């Protein structure tokens, strides 16, 4: 096992947790009765998009950390080739997922009040 694999696994768990939270916040804003009095459902849903987008920006830091491990600048230890072969497809998938989540969060943030019928 490559020496940075445990830290990478830990970062992937954190990524999964925050990605779940980023998706759950707009869903909860739509279906749970937790909005303040006088706030319309559309406005509340729109605000959830901003939280989703900010969480996606935080997730970008975790993906950037994984990039630094996959493409180090210098010599590497034994086991790096197996590590890179294992985690490079995961990295590529996470970048696509993160781009999609950020785009969805931005659309909700900008047009959430128009997407939800009154």
C-alpha positions as CSV (number, residue, x, y, z in Angstrom):
1,X,0.0,0.0,0.0
2,X,1.2,3.4,-0.9
3,X,1.9,5.7,2.1
4,X,-0.7,8.3,1.2
5,X,-3.5,5.8,0.6
6,X,-5.1,6.0,4.1
7,X,-5.2,9.8,3.9
8,X,-6.7,9.6,0.4
9,X,-9.4,7.2,1.6
10,X,-10.2,9.5,4.5
11,X,-10.5,12.5,2.1
12,X,-12.9,10.4,-0.2
13,X,-15.1,9.7,2.8
14,X,-15.2,13.4,3.7
15,X,-16.0,14.2,0.1
16,X,-18.9,11.7,0.0
17,X,-20.3,13.1,3.3
18,X,-20.2,16.7,2.1
19,X,-21.5,15.7,-1.4
20,X,-24.5,14.0,0.3
21,X,-25.1,17.1,2.4
22,X,-24.9,19.4,-0.6
23,X,-27.6,17.4,-2.4
24,X,-29.7,16.9,0.7
25,X,-30.0,20.7,1.5
26,X,-32.1,21.7,-1.5
27,X,-34.2,18.5,-1.1
28,X,-34.8,19.3,2.5
29,X,-35.6,22.9,1.6
30,X,-38.4,21.7,-0.7
31,X,-39.9,19.0,1.5
32,X,-39.3,19.8,5.1
33,X,-41.4,22.5,6.8
34,X,-38.5,24.5,8.3
35,X,-38.7,27.8,6.5
36,X,-39.2,31.1,8.4
37,X,-42.6,32.6,8.5
38,X,-43.4,34.8,5.6
39,X,-40.7,33.2,3.4
40,X,-42.0,31.7,0.2
41,X,-41.0,28.2,-0.8
42,X,-39.3,29.5,-4.0
43,X,-37.2,31.9,-2.1
44,X,-36.2,29.3,0.5
45,X,-35.3,26.8,-2.3
46,X,-33.2,29.6,-4.0
47,X,-31.3,30.2,-0.8
48,X,-30.5,26.4,-0.5
49,X,-28.8,26.7,-3.9
50,X,-26.2,29.1,-2.4
51,X,-25.4,26.7,0.4
52,X,-25.1,23.9,-2.1
53,X,-22.7,25.9,-4.2
54,X,-20.5,26.9,-1.3
55,X,-20.3,23.3,-0.2
56,X,-19.2,22.3,-3.7
57,X,-16.4,24.9,-3.5
58,X,-15.3,23.3,-0.2
59,X,-15.3,19.9,-1.9
60,X,-13.1,21.3,-4.6
61,X,-10.4,21.6,-2.0
62,X,-10.6,17.9,-1.4
63,X,-10.4,17.1,-5.1
64,X,-7.4,19.4,-5.4
65,X,-5.7,17.6,-2.5
66,X,-6.2,14.3,-4.4
67,X,-4.8,15.9,-7.5
68,X,-1.6,16.8,-5.6
69,X,-1.2,13.2,-4.5
70,X,-1.8,11.8,-8.0
71,X,0.6,14.2,-9.7
72,X,3.4,14.9,-7.2
73,X,6.4,17.1,-8.1
74,X,9.4,14.9,-7.4
75,X,10.3,11.4,-6.6
76,X,7.7,8.9,-5.4
77,X,7.7,5.8,-3.2
78,X,7.1,2.2,-4.2
79,X,3.5,1.5,-4.8
80,X,2.8,4.8,-6.5
81,X,1.9,3.3,-9.9
82,X,-0.8,1.0,-8.3
83,X,-2.0,4.0,-6.3
84,X,-2.3,6.2,-9.3
85,X,-4.0,3.4,-11.4
86,X,-6.5,2.9,-8.6
87,X,-7.4,6.5,-7.8
88,X,-7.0,8.3,-11.2
89,X,-10.4,7.1,-12.4
90,X,-12.0,8.1,-9.1
91,X,-10.4,11.5,-9.4
92,X,-11.8,12.0,-12.9
93,X,-15.3,10.9,-11.8
94,X,-15.2,13.2,-8.8
95,X,-14.3,16.2,-11.0
96,X,-17.2,15.6,-13.3
97,X,-19.5,15.0,-10.3
98,X,-18.3,18.2,-8.6
99,X,-18.7,20.3,-11.8
100,X,-22.3,18.9,-12.2
101,X,-23.2,19.6,-8.5
102,X,-21.8,23.1,-8.7
103,X,-23.7,23.8,-11.9
104,X,-26.9,22.5,-10.4
105,X,-26.3,24.6,-7.2
106,X,-25.7,27.7,-9.3
107,X,-28.9,27.2,-11.3
108,X,-30.9,26.7,-8.1
109,X,-29.3,29.8,-6.6
110,X,-30.1,31.9,-9.6
111,X,-33.4,30.6,-10.6
112,X,-34.7,28.6,-7.7
113,X,-37.7,30.8,-7.1
114,X,-38.8,30.4,-10.7
115,X,-38.3,26.6,-10.7
116,X,-40.7,26.0,-7.7
117,X,-44.4,26.6,-8.4
118,X,-46.1,28.7,-5.8
